[in-house]
Amino acid sequence: MDTDQQARRYHPALVTLHWLVALLLFFVLPLGFLQKLVKDNVYDVVNFWHVNLGFTVFLLMLLRLSVRRRTQIPASAAGTPAWAARLGILNHRLFYVVLLVEPILGYLTTNAQGYPLVWFDLIPIWSPFGKTDAADAILAIHFYVAWVILALIVLHVCGALYHRIVRRDDTLSRMT
């Protein structure tokens, strides 16, 4: 890839990680909300996938942050209004924060409920503490941060549609 083309697109690793995380969120978020509606064995299956895919999101976001710090990102499309560029930057930064914080909250919730995390029943993850009365409070924060993630996804999709339909610029091609 020549340098001119690199300046117009995100690094291929960032593109791959973006879409992997998006795909995982497509499953993790509904599974999290579904947990409140199911019981017993179904709950166990839903919880298993929610917890393990959520922890996978955390690991991928750490990798994504590492790649992001080592690569250049393309500038906003020519003619993008300053407000739209600032909103896009804010949205991306908030995504990084909440997509790192949310899995940590989930991990802490699991620990506080007295269940150590064993990633996909294969790799035990260190537990900072055992069962604690803080579990409900941590779970409540985890729940509300999920709604923040959903709001950011809606804002992100609206921004993509704005660039595609209203501005008709090449913004979407930078992440494909």
VMD Tcl script that builds the backbone (N, CA, C; Angstrom):
set m [mol new atoms 528]
animate dup $m
set s [atomselect $m all]
$s set {name element resname resid chain x y z} {
  {N N MET 1 A 0.845 -1.170 0.000}
  {CA C MET 1 A 0.000 0.000 0.000}
  {C C MET 1 A 0.894 1.237 0.000}
  {N N ASP 2 A 0.647 2.182 -0.907}
  {CA C ASP 2 A 1.488 3.374 -0.950}
  {C C ASP 2 A 1.099 4.322 0.181}
  {N N THR 3 A 2.000 5.269 0.476}
  {CA C THR 3 A 1.779 6.148 1.619}
  {C C THR 3 A 0.574 7.050 1.414}
  {N N ASP 4 A 0.294 7.443 0.152}
  {CA C ASP 4 A -0.864 8.285 -0.107}
  {C C ASP 4 A -2.147 7.535 0.249}
  {N N GLN 5 A -2.205 6.264 -0.121}
  {CA C GLN 5 A -3.392 5.475 0.192}
  {C C GLN 5 A -3.492 5.216 1.698}
  {N N GLN 6 A -2.358 5.001 2.366}
  {CA C GLN 6 A -2.374 4.785 3.812}
  {C C GLN 6 A -2.937 5.995 4.542}
  {N N ALA 7 A -2.648 7.184 4.063}
  {CA C ALA 7 A -3.118 8.399 4.720}
  {C C ALA 7 A -4.635 8.540 4.621}
  {N N ARG 8 A -5.261 7.870 3.659}
  {CA C ARG 8 A -6.712 7.976 3.482}
  {C C ARG 8 A -7.487 6.888 4.216}
  {N N ARG 9 A -6.791 5.867 4.706}
  {CA C ARG 9 A -7.470 4.725 5.324}
  {C C ARG 9 A -6.860 4.411 6.689}
  {N N TYR 10 A -7.652 3.765 7.509}
  {CA C TYR 10 A -7.129 3.255 8.775}
  {C C TYR 10 A -6.250 2.047 8.498}
  {N N HIS 11 A -5.322 1.784 9.390}
  {CA C HIS 11 A -4.458 0.613 9.278}
  {C C HIS 11 A -5.344 -0.636 9.197}
  {N N PRO 12 A -4.985 -1.609 8.352}
  {CA C PRO 12 A -5.813 -2.821 8.212}
  {C C PRO 12 A -6.087 -3.535 9.541}
  {N N ALA 13 A -5.143 -3.492 10.465}
  {CA C ALA 13 A -5.383 -4.122 11.774}
  {C C ALA 13 A -6.490 -3.390 12.528}
  {N N LEU 14 A -6.525 -2.058 12.426}
  {CA C LEU 14 A -7.586 -1.294 13.083}
  {C C LEU 14 A -8.937 -1.575 12.442}
  {N N VAL 15 A -8.950 -1.703 11.123}
  {CA C VAL 15 A -10.198 -2.021 10.419}
  {C C VAL 15 A -10.720 -3.379 10.886}
  {N N THR 16 A -9.835 -4.360 10.925}
  {CA C THR 16 A -10.222 -5.707 11.354}
  {C C THR 16 A -10.734 -5.696 12.787}
  {N N LEU 17 A -10.021 -5.020 13.676}
  {CA C LEU 17 A -10.433 -4.965 15.078}
  {C C LEU 17 A -11.751 -4.210 15.246}
  {N N HIS 18 A -11.942 -3.153 14.470}
  {CA C HIS 18 A -13.195 -2.395 14.515}
  {C C HIS 18 A -14.377 -3.310 14.229}
  {N N TRP 19 A -14.281 -4.067 13.136}
  {CA C TRP 19 A -15.409 -4.911 12.730}
  {C C TRP 19 A -15.563 -6.134 13.621}
  {N N LEU 20 A -14.476 -6.662 14.161}
  {CA C LEU 20 A -14.582 -7.775 15.118}
  {C C LEU 20 A -15.300 -7.330 16.392}
  {N N VAL 21 A -14.914 -6.177 16.909}
  {CA C VAL 21 A -15.560 -5.659 18.114}
  {C C VAL 21 A -17.030 -5.353 17.828}
  {N N ALA 22 A -17.315 -4.763 16.666}
  {CA C ALA 22 A -18.709 -4.478 16.304}
  {C C ALA 22 A -19.527 -5.769 16.266}
  {N N LEU 23 A -18.975 -6.805 15.665}
  {CA C LEU 23 A -19.667 -8.092 15.590}
  {C C LEU 23 A -19.903 -8.665 16.990}
  {N N LEU 24 A -18.890 -8.620 17.829}
  {CA C LEU 24 A -19.049 -9.132 19.191}
  {C C LEU 24 A -20.098 -8.338 19.970}
  {N N LEU 25 A -20.114 -7.019 19.798}
  {CA C LEU 25 A -21.110 -6.200 20.492}
  {C C LEU 25 A -22.520 -6.539 20.036}
  {N N PHE 26 A -22.651 -6.944 18.780}
  {CA C PHE 26 A -23.946 -7.352 18.232}
  {C C PHE 26 A -24.514 -8.527 19.036}
  {N N PHE 27 A -23.642 -9.337 19.617}
  {CA C PHE 27 A -24.067 -10.471 20.438}
  {C C PHE 27 A -24.028 -10.158 21.936}
  {N N VAL 28 A -22.955 -9.507 22.382}
  {CA C VAL 28 A -22.750 -9.286 23.814}
  {C C VAL 28 A -23.858 -8.428 24.423}
  {N N LEU 29 A -24.218 -7.336 23.770}
  {CA C LEU 29 A -25.223 -6.442 24.348}
  {C C LEU 29 A -26.590 -7.114 24.475}
  {N N PRO 30 A -27.128 -7.721 23.415}
  {CA C PRO 30 A -28.419 -8.410 23.588}
  {C C PRO 30 A -28.359 -9.537 24.622}
  {N N LEU 31 A -27.253 -10.272 24.655}
  {CA C LEU 31 A -27.127 -11.339 25.650}
  {C C LEU 31 A -27.177 -10.774 27.065}
  {N N GLY 32 A -26.558 -9.623 27.259}
  {CA C GLY 32 A -26.583 -8.995 28.580}
  {C C GLY 32 A -27.987 -8.614 28.999}
  {N N PHE 33 A -28.752 -8.042 28.081}
  {CA C PHE 33 A -30.128 -7.671 28.407}
  {C C PHE 33 A -31.008 -8.912 28.561}
  {N N LEU 34 A -30.719 -9.946 27.786}
  {CA C LEU 34 A -31.481 -11.195 27.841}
  {C C LEU 34 A -31.328 -11.895 29.189}
  {N N GLN 35 A -30.206 -11.696 29.850}
  {CA C GLN 35 A -29.968 -12.339 31.147}
  {C C GLN 35 A -31.083 -12.058 32.152}
  {N N LYS 36 A -31.682 -10.885 32.060}
  {CA C LYS 36 A -32.739 -10.520 33.006}
  {C C LYS 36 A -34.041 -11.267 32.724}
  {N N LEU 37 A -34.147 -11.868 31.536}
  {CA C LEU 37 A -35.408 -12.487 31.129}
  {C C LEU 37 A -35.421 -14.004 31.205}
  {N N VAL 38 A -34.265 -14.619 31.377}
  {CA C VAL 38 A -34.188 -16.083 31.344}
  {C C VAL 38 A -33.769 -16.624 32.707}
  {N N LYS 39 A -33.972 -17.919 32.887}
  {CA C LYS 39 A -33.667 -18.531 34.185}
  {C C LYS 39 A -32.931 -19.853 34.006}
  {N N ASP 40 A -32.336 -20.289 35.088}
  {CA C ASP 40 A -31.736 -21.620 35.227}
  {C C ASP 40 A -30.731 -21.943 34.129}
  {N N ASN 41 A -30.928 -23.063 33.427}
  {CA C ASN 41 A -29.947 -23.528 32.440}
  {C C ASN 41 A -29.781 -22.545 31.286}
  {N N VAL 42 A -30.876 -21.926 30.868}
  {CA C VAL 42 A -30.788 -20.944 29.779}
  {C C VAL 42 A -29.963 -19.752 30.244}
  {N N TYR 43 A -30.187 -19.315 31.489}
  {CA C TYR 43 A -29.395 -18.221 32.042}
  {C C TYR 43 A -27.911 -18.579 32.036}
  {N N ASP 44 A -27.601 -19.802 32.433}
  {CA C ASP 44 A -26.198 -20.225 32.490}
  {C C ASP 44 A -25.532 -20.129 31.122}
  {N N VAL 45 A -26.237 -20.538 30.075}
  {CA C VAL 45 A -25.686 -20.483 28.711}
  {C C VAL 45 A -25.534 -19.032 28.263}
  {N N VAL 46 A -26.583 -18.241 28.465}
  {CA C VAL 46 A -26.547 -16.826 28.073}
  {C C VAL 46 A -25.432 -16.107 28.828}
  {N N ASN 47 A -25.335 -16.345 30.125}
  {CA C ASN 47 A -24.303 -15.707 30.937}
  {C C ASN 47 A -22.903 -16.128 30.485}
  {N N PHE 48 A -22.714 -17.420 30.204}
  {CA C PHE 48 A -21.412 -17.909 29.737}
  {C C PHE 48 A -20.952 -17.120 28.511}
  {N N TRP 49 A -21.832 -17.009 27.527}
  {CA C TRP 49 A -21.450 -16.323 26.289}
  {C C TRP 49 A -21.291 -14.827 26.502}
  {N N HIS 50 A -22.159 -14.217 27.306}
  {CA C HIS 50 A -22.052 -12.784 27.577}
  {C C HIS 50 A -20.721 -12.459 28.261}
  {N N VAL 51 A -20.391 -13.210 29.293}
  {CA C VAL 51 A -19.163 -12.954 30.056}
  {C C VAL 51 A -17.926 -13.199 29.200}
  {N N ASN 52 A -17.888 -14.307 28.503}
  {CA C ASN 52 A -16.689 -14.659 27.744}
  {C C ASN 52 A -16.499 -13.797 26.501}
  {N N LEU 53 A -17.574 -13.493 25.802}
  {CA C LEU 53 A -17.449 -12.586 24.654}
  {C C LEU 53 A -17.145 -11.169 25.131}
  {N N GLY 54 A -17.719 -10.771 26.264}
  {CA C GLY 54 A -17.415 -9.457 26.829}
  {C C GLY 54 A -15.949 -9.320 27.194}
  {N N PHE 55 A -15.378 -10.353 27.791}
  {CA C PHE 55 A -13.950 -10.315 28.119}
  {C C PHE 55 A -13.113 -10.305 26.841}
  {N N THR 56 A -13.596 -10.970 25.805}
  {CA C THR 56 A -12.911 -10.949 24.508}
  {C C THR 56 A -12.911 -9.533 23.936}
  {N N VAL 57 A -14.031 -8.816 24.087}
  {CA C VAL 57 A -14.084 -7.411 23.662}
  {C C VAL 57 A -12.994 -6.620 24.381}
  {N N PHE 58 A -12.841 -6.842 25.675}
  {CA C PHE 58 A -11.810 -6.144 26.447}
  {C C PHE 58 A -10.420 -6.406 25.873}
  {N N LEU 59 A -10.109 -7.672 25.617}
  {CA C LEU 59 A -8.789 -8.014 25.077}
  {C C LEU 59 A -8.577 -7.397 23.700}
  {N N LEU 60 A -9.604 -7.448 22.858}
  {CA C LEU 60 A -9.491 -6.848 21.521}
  {C C LEU 60 A -9.342 -5.333 21.608}
  {N N MET 61 A -10.015 -4.701 22.566}
  {CA C MET 61 A -9.884 -3.253 22.722}
  {C C MET 61 A -8.496 -2.873 23.225}
  {N N LEU 62 A -7.903 -3.693 24.081}
  {CA C LEU 62 A -6.514 -3.435 24.484}
  {C C LEU 62 A -5.590 -3.513 23.276}
  {N N LEU 63 A -5.788 -4.527 22.456}
  {CA C LEU 63 A -4.995 -4.675 21.236}
  {C C LEU 63 A -5.251 -3.504 20.295}
  {N N ARG 64 A -6.516 -3.129 20.155}
  {CA C ARG 64 A -6.873 -2.013 19.276}
  {C C ARG 64 A -6.224 -0.714 19.749}
  {N N LEU 65 A -6.248 -0.479 21.039}
  {CA C LEU 65 A -5.613 0.724 21.588}
  {C C LEU 65 A -4.118 0.710 21.316}
  {N N SER 66 A -3.492 -0.438 21.459}
  {CA C SER 66 A -2.063 -0.569 21.187}
  {C C SER 66 A -1.751 -0.280 19.718}
  {N N VAL 67 A -2.536 -0.859 18.814}
  {CA C VAL 67 A -2.332 -0.614 17.376}
  {C C VAL 67 A -2.604 0.850 17.057}
  {N N ARG 68 A -3.653 1.397 17.637}
  {CA C ARG 68 A -4.035 2.790 17.378}
  {C C ARG 68 A -2.921 3.753 17.783}
  {N N ARG 69 A -2.243 3.464 18.876}
  {CA C ARG 69 A -1.172 4.342 19.347}
  {C C ARG 69 A 0.061 4.266 18.454}
  {N N ARG 70 A 0.180 3.198 17.668}
  {CA C ARG 70 A 1.358 2.998 16.824}
  {C C ARG 70 A 1.113 3.327 15.350}
  {N N THR 71 A -0.105 3.682 15.009}
  {CA C THR 71 A -0.426 3.953 13.607}
  {C C THR 71 A -1.060 5.327 13.473}
  {N N GLN 72 A -0.999 5.841 12.264}
  {CA C GLN 72 A -1.629 7.127 11.990}
  {C C GLN 72 A -3.076 6.894 11.584}
  {N N ILE 73 A -3.913 7.868 11.910}
  {CA C ILE 73 A -5.294 7.791 11.453}
  {C C ILE 73 A -5.482 8.835 10.364}
  {N N PRO 74 A -6.387 8.565 9.448}
  {CA C PRO 74 A -6.610 9.543 8.382}
  {C C PRO 74 A -7.287 10.800 8.926}
  {N N ALA 75 A -7.033 11.894 8.259}
  {CA C ALA 75 A -7.681 13.152 8.624}
  {C C ALA 75 A -9.152 13.078 8.242}
  {N N SER 76 A -9.950 13.955 8.822}
  {CA C SER 76 A -11.359 14.028 8.444}
  {C C SER 76 A -11.466 14.339 6.962}
  {N N ALA 77 A -12.554 13.901 6.366}
  {CA C ALA 77 A -12.780 14.166 4.947}
  {C C ALA 77 A -12.775 15.673 4.701}
  {N N ALA 78 A -12.257 16.066 3.558}
  {CA C ALA 78 A -12.202 17.487 3.202}
  {C C ALA 78 A -13.598 18.093 3.284}
  {N N GLY 79 A -13.671 19.269 3.871}
  {CA C GLY 79 A -14.940 19.968 3.954}
  {C C GLY 79 A -15.832 19.545 5.113}
  {N N THR 80 A -15.367 18.624 5.933}
  {CA C THR 80 A -16.171 18.216 7.093}
  {C C THR 80 A -16.287 19.398 8.045}
  {N N PRO 81 A -17.505 19.764 8.433}
  {CA C PRO 81 A -17.660 20.874 9.373}
  {C C PRO 81 A -16.913 20.589 10.677}
  {N N ALA 82 A -16.396 21.639 11.291}
  {CA C ALA 82 A -15.611 21.483 12.520}
  {C C ALA 82 A -16.417 20.774 13.604}
  {N N TRP 83 A -17.710 21.092 13.718}
  {CA C TRP 83 A -18.538 20.460 14.747}
  {C C TRP 83 A -18.630 18.953 14.515}
  {N N ALA 84 A -18.736 18.540 13.259}
  {CA C ALA 84 A -18.851 17.115 12.942}
  {C C ALA 84 A -17.535 16.398 13.223}
  {N N ALA 85 A -16.425 17.048 12.898}
  {CA C ALA 85 A -15.117 16.449 13.167}
  {C C ALA 85 A -14.902 16.291 14.671}
  {N N ARG 86 A -15.257 17.329 15.449}
  {CA C ARG 86 A -15.109 17.258 16.909}
  {C C ARG 86 A -16.022 16.190 17.512}
  {N N LEU 87 A -17.243 16.105 17.005}
  {CA C LEU 87 A -18.180 15.100 17.499}
  {C C LEU 87 A -17.672 13.692 17.193}
  {N N GLY 88 A -17.092 13.516 16.012}
  {CA C GLY 88 A -16.520 12.217 15.648}
  {C C GLY 88 A -15.365 11.831 16.554}
  {N N ILE 89 A -14.497 12.786 16.843}
  {CA C ILE 89 A -13.359 12.527 17.737}
  {C C ILE 89 A -13.859 12.175 19.138}
  {N N LEU 90 A -14.826 12.938 19.638}
  {CA C LEU 90 A -15.384 12.674 20.965}
  {C C LEU 90 A -16.030 11.290 21.013}
  {N N ASN 91 A -16.790 10.954 19.974}
  {CA C ASN 91 A -17.451 9.648 19.914}
  {C C ASN 91 A -16.433 8.521 19.952}
  {N N HIS 92 A -15.358 8.648 19.179}
  {CA C HIS 92 A -14.334 7.601 19.158}
  {C C HIS 92 A -13.632 7.471 20.511}
  {N N ARG 93 A -13.316 8.591 21.121}
  {CA C ARG 93 A -12.648 8.543 22.430}
  {C C ARG 93 A -13.551 7.906 23.486}
  {N N LEU 94 A -14.819 8.296 23.462}
  {CA C LEU 94 A -15.755 7.698 24.418}
  {C C LEU 94 A -15.912 6.203 24.175}
  {N N PHE 95 A -15.915 5.787 22.903}
  {CA C PHE 95 A -15.971 4.357 22.591}
  {C C PHE 95 A -14.809 3.617 23.244}
  {N N TYR 96 A -13.608 4.136 23.085}
  {CA C TYR 96 A -12.445 3.478 23.683}
  {C C TYR 96 A -12.609 3.380 25.198}
  {N N VAL 97 A -13.058 4.450 25.821}
  {CA C VAL 97 A -13.212 4.446 27.279}
  {C C VAL 97 A -14.259 3.419 27.706}
  {N N VAL 98 A -15.465 3.509 27.138}
  {CA C VAL 98 A -16.533 2.625 27.625}
  {C C VAL 98 A -16.317 1.176 27.217}
  {N N LEU 99 A -15.659 0.943 26.075}
  {CA C LEU 99 A -15.426 -0.441 25.660}
  {C C LEU 99 A -14.252 -1.075 26.405}
  {N N LEU 100 A -13.539 -0.293 27.178}
  {CA C LEU 100 A -12.556 -0.838 28.121}
  {C C LEU 100 A -13.157 -0.921 29.531}
  {N N VAL 101 A -13.895 0.105 29.922}
  {CA C VAL 101 A -14.482 0.143 31.264}
  {C C VAL 101 A -15.589 -0.903 31.424}
  {N N GLU 102 A -16.448 -1.048 30.429}
  {CA C GLU 102 A -17.599 -1.957 30.554}
  {C C GLU 102 A -17.187 -3.405 30.819}
  {N N PRO 103 A -16.237 -3.968 30.069}
  {CA C PRO 103 A -15.828 -5.338 30.398}
  {C C PRO 103 A -15.166 -5.448 31.778}
  {N N ILE 104 A -14.466 -4.397 32.187}
  {CA C ILE 104 A -13.878 -4.416 33.530}
  {C C ILE 104 A -14.990 -4.463 34.576}
  {N N LEU 105 A -16.034 -3.665 34.370}
  {CA C LEU 105 A -17.173 -3.692 35.291}
  {C C LEU 105 A -17.835 -5.069 35.302}
  {N N GLY 106 A -17.960 -5.674 34.130}
  {CA C GLY 106 A -18.530 -7.017 34.063}
  {C C GLY 106 A -17.675 -8.023 34.806}
  {N N TYR 107 A -16.380 -7.922 34.619}
  {CA C TYR 107 A -15.423 -8.799 35.304}
  {C C TYR 107 A -15.516 -8.615 36.817}
  {N N LEU 108 A -15.575 -7.355 37.255}
  {CA C LEU 108 A -15.691 -7.079 38.687}
  {C C LEU 108 A -17.026 -7.569 39.241}
  {N N THR 109 A -18.090 -7.439 38.443}
  {CA C THR 109 A -19.399 -7.948 38.862}
  {C C THR 109 A -19.342 -9.448 39.086}
  {N N THR 110 A -18.769 -10.154 38.115}
  {CA C THR 110 A -18.655 -11.612 38.218}
  {C C THR 110 A -17.885 -11.996 39.477}
  {N N ASN 111 A -16.775 -11.323 39.723}
  {CA C ASN 111 A -15.980 -11.593 40.926}
  {C C ASN 111 A -16.762 -11.263 42.191}
  {N N ALA 112 A -17.439 -10.116 42.188}
  {CA C ALA 112 A -18.186 -9.683 43.371}
  {C C ALA 112 A -19.363 -10.612 43.668}
  {N N GLN 113 A -19.862 -11.297 42.657}
  {CA C GLN 113 A -20.938 -12.275 42.858}
  {C C GLN 113 A -20.392 -13.623 43.328}
  {N N GLY 114 A -19.066 -13.719 43.401}
  {CA C GLY 114 A -18.441 -14.929 43.910}
  {C C GLY 114 A -18.054 -15.945 42.854}
  {N N TYR 115 A -17.997 -15.494 41.600}
  {CA C TYR 115 A -17.643 -16.405 40.506}
  {C C TYR 115 A -16.365 -15.924 39.828}
  {N N PRO 116 A -15.265 -16.626 40.006}
  {CA C PRO 116 A -14.043 -16.229 39.298}
  {C C PRO 116 A -14.214 -16.469 37.800}
  {N N LEU 117 A -13.579 -15.630 37.011}
  {CA C LEU 117 A -13.668 -15.757 35.556}
  {C C LEU 117 A -12.647 -16.770 35.057}
  {N N VAL 118 A -13.137 -17.736 34.323}
  {CA C VAL 118 A -12.275 -18.685 33.615}
  {C C VAL 118 A -12.676 -18.542 32.150}
  {N N TRP 119 A -11.843 -17.827 31.397}
  {CA C TRP 119 A -12.166 -17.434 30.026}
  {C C TRP 119 A -12.403 -18.669 29.167}
  {N N PHE 120 A -13.625 -18.788 28.673}
  {CA C PHE 120 A -14.077 -19.923 27.869}
  {C C PHE 120 A -13.762 -21.266 28.537}
  {N N ASP 121 A -13.838 -21.280 29.863}
  {CA C ASP 121 A -13.569 -22.484 30.668}
  {C C ASP 121 A -12.174 -23.048 30.429}
  {N N LEU 122 A -11.254 -22.211 29.969}
  {CA C LEU 122 A -9.892 -22.654 29.663}
  {C C LEU 122 A -8.824 -21.907 30.451}
  {N N ILE 123 A -8.955 -20.593 30.514}
  {CA C ILE 123 A -7.892 -19.766 31.088}
  {C C ILE 123 A -8.421 -19.026 32.315}
  {N N PRO 124 A -7.934 -19.395 33.515}
  {CA C PRO 124 A -8.374 -18.674 34.714}
  {C C PRO 124 A -7.801 -17.255 34.728}
  {N N ILE 125 A -8.657 -16.308 35.042}
  {CA C ILE 125 A -8.262 -14.902 35.126}
  {C C ILE 125 A -8.208 -14.534 36.613}
  {N N TRP 126 A -7.139 -13.865 37.001}
  {CA C TRP 126 A -6.930 -13.481 38.388}
  {C C TRP 126 A -8.165 -12.763 38.948}
  {N N SER 127 A -8.553 -13.117 40.147}
  {CA C SER 127 A -9.696 -12.495 40.818}
  {C C SER 127 A -9.195 -11.545 41.896}
  {N N PRO 128 A -9.545 -10.261 41.804}
  {CA C PRO 128 A -9.061 -9.300 42.798}
  {C C PRO 128 A -9.731 -9.470 44.160}
  {N N PHE 129 A -10.910 -10.065 44.192}
  {CA C PHE 129 A -11.623 -10.278 45.451}
  {C C PHE 129 A -12.681 -11.350 45.231}
  {N N GLY 130 A -13.248 -11.799 46.322}
  {CA C GLY 130 A -14.319 -12.791 46.254}
  {C C GLY 130 A -15.673 -12.120 46.363}
  {N N LYS 131 A -16.632 -12.891 46.777}
  {CA C LYS 131 A -18.002 -12.394 46.896}
  {C C LYS 131 A -18.047 -11.195 47.840}
  {N N THR 132 A -18.783 -10.173 47.417}
  {CA C THR 132 A -18.872 -8.948 48.208}
  {C C THR 132 A -20.250 -8.321 48.037}
  {N N ASP 133 A -20.624 -7.502 48.991}
  {CA C ASP 133 A -21.909 -6.802 48.930}
  {C C ASP 133 A -21.945 -5.751 47.825}
  {N N ALA 134 A -20.812 -5.424 47.260}
  {CA C ALA 134 A -20.749 -4.409 46.196}
  {C C ALA 134 A -21.254 -4.932 44.854}
  {N N ALA 135 A -21.553 -6.217 44.755}
  {CA C ALA 135 A -21.936 -6.823 43.473}
  {C C ALA 135 A -23.107 -6.102 42.813}
  {N N ASP 136 A -24.153 -5.807 43.573}
  {CA C ASP 136 A -25.331 -5.165 42.985}
  {C C ASP 136 A -25.013 -3.763 42.469}
  {N N ALA 137 A -24.201 -3.027 43.206}
  {CA C ALA 137 A -23.829 -1.674 42.776}
  {C C ALA 137 A -22.986 -1.720 41.507}
  {N N ILE 138 A -22.038 -2.642 41.457}
  {CA C ILE 138 A -21.193 -2.765 40.260}
  {C C ILE 138 A -22.040 -3.190 39.069}
  {N N LEU 139 A -22.957 -4.130 39.294}
  {CA C LEU 139 A -23.844 -4.590 38.223}
  {C C LEU 139 A -24.711 -3.450 37.700}
  {N N ALA 140 A -25.203 -2.597 38.588}
  {CA C ALA 140 A -26.026 -1.461 38.164}
  {C C ALA 140 A -25.226 -0.518 37.268}
  {N N ILE 141 A -23.999 -0.235 37.643}
  {CA C ILE 141 A -23.148 0.628 36.813}
  {C C ILE 141 A -22.892 -0.048 35.469}
  {N N HIS 142 A -22.613 -1.339 35.496}
  {CA C HIS 142 A -22.393 -2.120 34.267}
  {C C HIS 142 A -23.611 -2.009 33.346}
  {N N PHE 143 A -24.793 -2.112 33.915}
  {CA C PHE 143 A -26.038 -2.021 33.152}
  {C C PHE 143 A -26.177 -0.644 32.488}
  {N N TYR 144 A -25.925 0.429 33.241}
  {CA C TYR 144 A -26.087 1.775 32.685}
  {C C TYR 144 A -25.018 2.103 31.645}
  {N N VAL 145 A -23.819 1.601 31.830}
  {CA C VAL 145 A -22.773 1.813 30.821}
  {C C VAL 145 A -23.147 1.108 29.518}
  {N N ALA 146 A -23.857 -0.017 29.603}
  {CA C ALA 146 A -24.328 -0.692 28.383}
  {C C ALA 146 A -25.237 0.238 27.583}
  {N N TRP 147 A -26.075 0.989 28.264}
  {CA C TRP 147 A -26.938 1.949 27.568}
  {C C TRP 147 A -26.118 3.080 26.939}
  {N N VAL 148 A -25.050 3.483 27.596}
  {CA C VAL 148 A -24.151 4.493 27.011}
  {C C VAL 148 A -23.536 3.939 25.727}
  {N N ILE 149 A -23.121 2.680 25.758}
  {CA C ILE 149 A -22.558 2.051 24.556}
  {C C ILE 149 A -23.588 2.041 23.437}
  {N N LEU 150 A -24.823 1.679 23.751}
  {CA C LEU 150 A -25.875 1.685 22.725}
  {C C LEU 150 A -26.076 3.088 22.154}
  {N N ALA 151 A -26.061 4.100 23.005}
  {CA C ALA 151 A -26.209 5.480 22.525}
  {C C ALA 151 A -25.045 5.865 21.617}
  {N N LEU 152 A -23.834 5.473 21.984}
  {CA C LEU 152 A -22.668 5.773 21.146}
  {C C LEU 152 A -22.749 5.041 19.806}
  {N N ILE 153 A -23.254 3.817 19.816}
  {CA C ILE 153 A -23.426 3.075 18.559}
  {C C ILE 153 A -24.405 3.810 17.657}
  {N N VAL 154 A -25.523 4.260 18.218}
  {CA C VAL 154 A -26.509 5.009 17.425}
  {C C VAL 154 A -25.872 6.272 16.862}
  {N N LEU 155 A -25.143 7.007 17.680}
  {CA C LEU 155 A -24.469 8.224 17.223}
  {C C LEU 155 A -23.453 7.904 16.127}
  {N N HIS 156 A -22.714 6.821 16.304}
  {CA C HIS 156 A -21.706 6.397 15.326}
  {C C HIS 156 A -22.362 6.049 13.981}
  {N N VAL 157 A -23.440 5.298 14.029}
  {CA C VAL 157 A -24.154 4.919 12.800}
  {C C VAL 157 A -24.758 6.161 12.142}
  {N N CYS 158 A -25.314 7.061 12.938}
  {CA C CYS 158 A -25.853 8.313 12.376}
  {C C CYS 158 A -24.753 9.123 11.701}
  {N N GLY 159 A -23.578 9.158 12.310}
  {CA C GLY 159 A -22.449 9.857 11.696}
  {C C GLY 159 A -22.046 9.219 10.381}
  {N N ALA 160 A -22.020 7.895 10.347}
  {CA C ALA 160 A -21.677 7.191 9.107}
  {C C ALA 160 A -22.712 7.485 8.026}
  {N N LEU 161 A -23.990 7.462 8.395}
  {CA C LEU 161 A -25.050 7.766 7.424}
  {C C LEU 161 A -24.981 9.225 6.970}
  {N N TYR 162 A -24.659 10.125 7.883}
  {CA C TYR 162 A -24.492 11.537 7.540}
  {C C TYR 162 A -23.414 11.696 6.464}
  {N N HIS 163 A -22.286 11.020 6.665}
  {CA C HIS 163 A -21.203 11.126 5.683}
  {C C HIS 163 A -21.582 10.468 4.364}
  {N N ARG 164 A -22.297 9.379 4.417}
  {CA C ARG 164 A -22.649 8.640 3.197}
  {C C ARG 164 A -23.777 9.315 2.421}
  {N N ILE 165 A -24.844 9.718 3.118}
  {CA C ILE 165 A -26.045 10.217 2.447}
  {C C ILE 165 A -26.028 11.732 2.268}
  {N N VAL 166 A -25.663 12.464 3.312}
  {CA C VAL 166 A -25.709 13.929 3.253}
  {C C VAL 166 A -24.451 14.495 2.601}
  {N N ARG 167 A -23.298 14.122 3.119}
  {CA C ARG 167 A -22.045 14.694 2.622}
  {C C ARG 167 A -21.536 13.992 1.372}
  {N N ARG 168 A -21.883 12.725 1.217}
  {CA C ARG 168 A -21.436 11.921 0.066}
  {C C ARG 168 A -19.913 11.956 -0.094}
  {N N ASP 169 A -19.219 11.829 1.049}
  {CA C ASP 169 A -17.757 11.815 0.999}
  {C C ASP 169 A -17.245 10.382 1.180}
  {N N ASP 170 A -15.942 10.241 1.268}
  {CA C ASP 170 A -15.338 8.901 1.309}
  {C C ASP 170 A -15.031 8.417 2.728}
  {N N THR 171 A -15.691 9.002 3.722}
  {CA C THR 171 A -15.405 8.647 5.110}
  {C C THR 171 A -15.563 7.151 5.367}
  {N N LEU 172 A -16.624 6.547 4.875}
  {CA C LEU 172 A -16.856 5.121 5.136}
  {C C LEU 172 A -15.782 4.235 4.526}
  {N N SER 173 A -15.200 4.650 3.428}
  {CA C SER 173 A -14.173 3.820 2.780}
  {C C SER 173 A -12.908 3.722 3.634}
  {N N ARG 174 A -12.761 4.612 4.609}
  {CA C ARG 174 A -11.572 4.571 5.468}
  {C C ARG 174 A -11.601 3.395 6.435}
  {N N MET 175 A -12.799 2.848 6.709}
  {CA C MET 175 A -12.925 1.767 7.687}
  {C C MET 175 A -13.434 0.476 7.043}
  {N N THR 176 A -13.302 0.386 5.736}
  {CA C THR 176 A -13.719 -0.855 5.048}
  {C C THR 176 A -12.542 -1.483 4.339}
}
mol reanalyze $m
mol bondsrecalc $m
mol representation Tube
mol addrep $m
